Amino acid sequence: MRWLKPQSEQAETVGHGTTQEKPKSNEKVTFIACFMGLVASIGGFMFGYVSGQISGYFDMEDYARRFGDADGSFSAAKQGTIVGLLAIGCLIGALVAGQLADTLGRRLAISAFALWASVGIAIEISSQYAWYQFAIGRLVTGVSIGSLSVVVPMYQSESSPPIIRGILVSTYQLFITLGIWTSYLVNWGTANRTNSASWRIPNGLGFAWSLILGIGILFLPESPRYAYTKGRKDEARQTIARLAGVEQNDPAVNDQISQIEDKLKEEKVQGKANWIEIFTGPRMLYRTTLGIILQAGQQLTGANFFFYYGTTIFKATGLSNSYVTQIILGSVNVVCTFGGLYVVHKVGRRKALMSGAAWIFVCFLIYAFVGSFALDSENPENTPQAGSALIVFSSLAIAAFASTWGPIVWAAVAEMYPTRYRAPCMALATASNWFWNFLISFFTRFITDKIHYWYGLVFGGVCLALVFIVFFFMIETKDRSLEEIDTMYLLHVNPIHSAKWDGSKVPADSLPSDSSAHEPERDQVSEPKNDAAV
């Protein structure tokens, strides 16, 4: 089974069993390809910016006076609704985005979804005293953000030259962290204003990101794969050649066009997979369930607990300026995400996810006990060392998330499924991510009002469970082709020993006959993207 050898040794199979070496690639790293990836990643920036800014609003004088209770505070229900409706909108957007992207095209869909965010921002910024109007605005904005979280990585992966595809798709996650960090800086700059400019300026800047992406994407080419499926074959060939910096008749371009054509023919024969097949297909119940758990686990590591409620949390520790603390946490998030891009390539999925979950578990354990026993909640200025410890271990938890569970889960889940089932499986897994995002954002205030810092044990306990889930159920997929990964699941390879499994030694007659139902996949899966989680 030649295709089970390492990627560098694989030959392309054509016809019936004959093989030929893949054409030598003359592809280059072009400006237009990099520009395309960066412009599209503004969708991630928008998500990070909207998610990060809300934490600071609750501590702003004018915002509390307009939308808070009579005493200027926010009830758990009100604060949870304002924060959580964004995730509900994102969930709706993620579920409808795929169909609209197939109808409008990737480029026009991104433009429409980006401009739709302006509608939500307008509803928010025009709110006078009705807090529910502001919350509805976040719901509308969330539809845009959730849709972009699906279509932007799709557009990037379908358009990017293979030599830089992983890097360009990963910029989506990087831009999320940059958006969070930027929102913290803007909030810090306007927090001392006593009028509505304190929150309307940060809110209004969202129009800029919406317009830049909504208009800028129109100057970029359509996804060549989408263009080809619509019969625009010359356009697809021109786009592939332009983005790769080669001639239109270059062997690498011909190879990609051939793969697109073969895939299109196979899909027409097989038809689209029924949703029920993601549970009844070969070894699919195992993989679908594992993908849902991993995406839920990404939320339950607790990172968004700090991003959504950080300002409120650290104000309670007695810090004079909790906005500065948010900037520190945001900076840690950005810097460590760069490290995550290295980890996903060098360390492998299993080791990184297990070590990251164990690291976060320890941080939340210390967070819970220090906050409960060492911090003077009535007069936190009496226990400055405890407050500092909370900041340090919160930063360490975010560092662990940003370098492991933040970027790596997306790659691990995407590699899990064969092409025939990947779209519905990814949709369901992503829905799990947004669902838990909402639960955390809505119920956190109710829980912290009751158990305070012991809430950290909830996230810590989940992280400890994730260590064992990854150890016993997730196979190592680093440096393996998608076909090889599919075969490993079909053959029930033991996850514990999966890193040492040698696919080249598997006899052809040992493969389950069901594997022939899967569509051949030649390319490595793109490296990570991150949305819903921050």
Secondary structure, DSSP 8 states (H G I E B T S, - for coil): -GGGS-GGG--EEETTTEEE----------HHHHHHHHHHTHHHHHHHHHHHHHHHHTT-HHHHHHHS-TTS---HHHHHHHHHHHHHHHHHHHHHHHHHHHHH-HHHHHHHHHHHHHHHHHHHHT-SS-HHHHHHHHHHHHHHHHHHHHHHHHHHHHHS-GGGHHHHHHHHHHHHHHHHHHHHHHHHHHTT-SSTHHHHHHHHHHHHHHHHHHHHGGGS---HHHHHHTT-HHHHHHHHHHHHTS-TT-HHHHHHHHHHHHHHHHHHHH----TTHHHHSTTHHHHHHHHHHHHHHHHHTSHHHHHHHHHHHHHTTT-S-HHHHHHHHHHHHHHHHHHHHHHHHHT-HHHHHHHHHHHHHHHHHHHHHIIIIIS-SSSGGG-HHHHHHHHHHHHHHHHHIIIIIHHHHHHHHHTTS-HHHHHHHHHHHHHHHHHHHHHHHHHHHHHHHHHGGGHHHHHHHHHHHHHHHHHHH----TT--HHHHHHHHHTT--GGGGGG--GGGS-GGGS-GGGGGS----S--------S--
